């Protein structure tokens, strides 16, 4: 798994959005046993924190110490630095395995082998992602141009899976149909800027060009910003399936 977020871990923890309660309600409606869950590639623990409200124990792993150092804490969350494809967990450990906004970074086949090993028979895996946010047609156009043009050559290959809403990622489980979810927020212009600063491609752009293109983008966006805050919408696409040995 690539580590594209350690450098901006503090910004990531502060500005990356959490996930809607409706998403977790949908997952939990299919889960009968709620003993242990594994939140893989947990980042700063956004999903682990939610899962901890429902499971006796949540094991949360990531390869970034900087991310883990800034993770949300709870008595029943146990964080560890481990690769997704080879963990130290015993076989048949988990009732639920989740990956939020990170499956595209994993080695699919090896990770799925690990999922089958540590997941209990007929347990579940749920993975989800959000793509570009929506604010207004004019601002959306600016952000799309920034994403697809300015940063075009700085995105890792794996980003394409996000642009394709995870529809092209192999998912060898007994899959069920999932609704489209939404992250709905009210952001200030500064919060939007903070989020854009967390993008992995931006860090590569700055390293290569020695300047930050977000500054110009925010000047253009500021002229279109109305009020102190504006509504933000991230569409969230999820895939969920039952694990069979």
URPE-V36170 format. One record per residue. N is the residue number from 1. PSI is psi as a letter, one per 40 degrees, with the letter a starting at -180 (NA if undefined). Layout:
n:psi
N:PSI
N:PSI
This chain:
n:psi
1:h
2:i
3:g
4:e
5:e
6:d
7:d
8:f
9:d
10:d
11:d
12:d
13:d
14:d
15:e
16:h
17:i
18:a
19:i
20:i
21:d
22:d
23:d
24:d
25:d
26:d
27:d
28:d
29:e
30:e
31:h
32:d
33:h
34:f
35:c
36:i
37:i
38:h
39:h
40:i
41:f
42:d
43:b
44:f
45:f
46:d
47:d
48:d
49:d
50:d
51:d
52:e
53:e
54:d
55:i
56:d
57:h
58:h
59:h
60:h
61:i
62:i
63:e
64:h
65:d
66:d
67:d
68:d
69:d
70:e
71:i
72:h
73:i
74:i
75:d
76:e
77:h
78:h
79:i
80:i
81:h
82:i
83:i
84:d
85:e
86:g
87:i
88:e
89:i
90:i
91:i
92:f
93:d
94:i
95:d
96:h
97:h
98:i
99:h
100:h
101:f
102:e
103:d
104:e
105:e
106:i
107:h
108:d
109:d
110:d
111:d
112:d
113:d
114:d
115:d
116:d
117:d
118:e
119:i
120:i
121:h
122:e
123:a
124:i
125:h
126:h
127:i
128:i
129:i
130:i
131:b
132:i
133:i
134:h
135:c
136:i
137:d
138:d
139:d
140:d
141:d
142:d
143:d
144:d
145:d
146:d
147:d
148:e
149:c
150:d
151:e
152:d
153:e
154:e
155:i
156:i
157:d
158:e
159:d
160:d
161:d
162:d
163:d
164:e
165:f
166:e
167:d
168:e
169:h
170:i
171:g
172:f
173:i
174:g
175:i
176:i
177:h
178:i
179:i
180:h
181:i
182:h
183:h
184:h
185:i
186:h
187:i
188:i
189:d
190:d
191:d
192:d
193:d
194:d
195:d
196:d
197:e
198:e
199:h
200:d
201:d
202:d
203:d
204:d
205:d
206:d
207:d
208:d
209:e
210:f
211:i
212:h
213:e
214:d
215:d
216:d
217:d
218:d
219:d
220:d
221:d
222:d
223:e
224:e
225:h
226:h
227:i
228:d
229:i
230:i
231:h
232:h
233:h
234:h
235:h
236:h
237:h
238:i
239:h
240:h
241:i
242:i
243:h
244:i
245:NA
